Every structure is written in C-alpha cells, then in structure tokens.
Amino acid sequence: MSEFDRWETRFAAPGYVFGEAPNAFLAAQKTRLPGRGRALAVSDGEGRNGVWLAEQGLDVVSMDFSPSAQAKALALAARRGVTITTELADMDTYPWPEDTYDVVAAIFIQFLGPPGRARAFAGMRRTLKPGGLLLMQGYTPAQLAHGTGGPKQLENLYTRALLAAEFSDMAALTITDYEADLQEGAGHRGFSAVIDLIAVK
C-alpha cells in the first residue's frame, strides 16, 4: 500500500484519528501568535491545528494530500464557526511560496526521509515572511521504544542536533525535548518522546 493509500484509508474512516482538539504544544504558543496574518498548517490532516489557528484570528491554509482528511477539516471548521482554505498538496512537492506566511505550524509531519525532510525544512524557511514564526513538534528516536505513535523509521525522527543544524539561520531558536503523556485521538495516545521547536525568521 502506498503512503497516500495508507493515509487516505485511515482518514476515510469515521471519527478524527488525532482528535478534534489542537496539539497541546501548538495551543500553548497562543501568546506568541500575531493578532492577524496568514498561517500555513503543514500536512494538517483532518484540520485540528489549522482550525484552531483560524480560531485565533489567522487566515489559514490547511495543506494535506488526503482528500478525505481535507473534507473532515472543512467540516470541523464549519462546526467551529471559522473559515479555512484547504490546499490539496503533497508536502514533498509543495511549492512553498516565498515570504508568504506569518506562521507555519508543522506538527508531527515525519513522513519523509532525510532528503525530502531537508527540502521541506528549506521550504518552510522560504515560505515564512521575515519575522514569521515557525512552530514544530515531532518525535525523537526514543519514541521507538514507546510505540505510542509516529514513524517506525529511525531516520525520520528528530534530534536536537538535527533541528539545530537545519534551523541555525533563524532567530529566537528554542528546541526542547522531553517525554509527555499525549492524548490526541487514537493516533497519538500514551507516554511519548517529543521535541518542540520555536523559531523566528
């Protein structure tokens, strides 16, 4: 089964795989968000994070390659009384328009191996406006022992050294790795090894 088919099948099932509430790390950054502006939710799946960003007053593009996920994202936005724009796109081939977004949120997007990840990280830097905010959360290699979500490929996981090297050209760079009990739908549930990145272009 291809990666697309795997996710499309998963998202086509009833319910929201990762729940309807925003990612806890993202929600904790509420005071860092600008009062207005454009936000890109990268590989946003069923929209829980993009919808939350829209609730904070941002003009949101929720990007994902799954039509079923995007249909759920639009339904969630309607239930919450906000508007988002969905963009059907694969993160690995997304054009990352230059200096376009005030906020980029990249929450658990660890589907790409090192070459694709490097392209995506470069694209995120490019698509942020000067002064724009990057918020990222992912799993570390220690997650493999927990087995409570995330990729099984070691090379897809993040380390402090990896993120520090990739985003060394950004300002206000903060990287924090820790373990926490995640309760995000059926997809992310249980004790997990995660890493957060906050940076400004």
NORVEN-V707632 format. One line per field, one symbol per residue. ss: DSSP state (2 for helix, 1 for strand, 0 for the rest). phi: phi as a letter, one per 20 degrees, with the letter a starting at -180 (. if undefined). A space follows every 50 residues. Layout:
# NORVEN-V707632
ss->???
phi->???
This chain:
# NORVEN-V707632
ss->00222222222200000000000222220222000001111000000222 22222000111111002222222222222200001111000000000000 11111110000002222222222222211111111111100022220000 00022200022222220000111111111111110001111111111111 0
phi->.fffffffffffffndgdndefgffgffegfefffbpdcdeflflenfef fffffeneeddddaedgffffffffffffemcdcdecfbegfcfflgfld deccdcdldeedfgfffffffffffffffgnfddcccbeegffgfemdpn feegfeedcgffffffdfeeelecccdadbeeccmefcbpfcdcbdccbc f
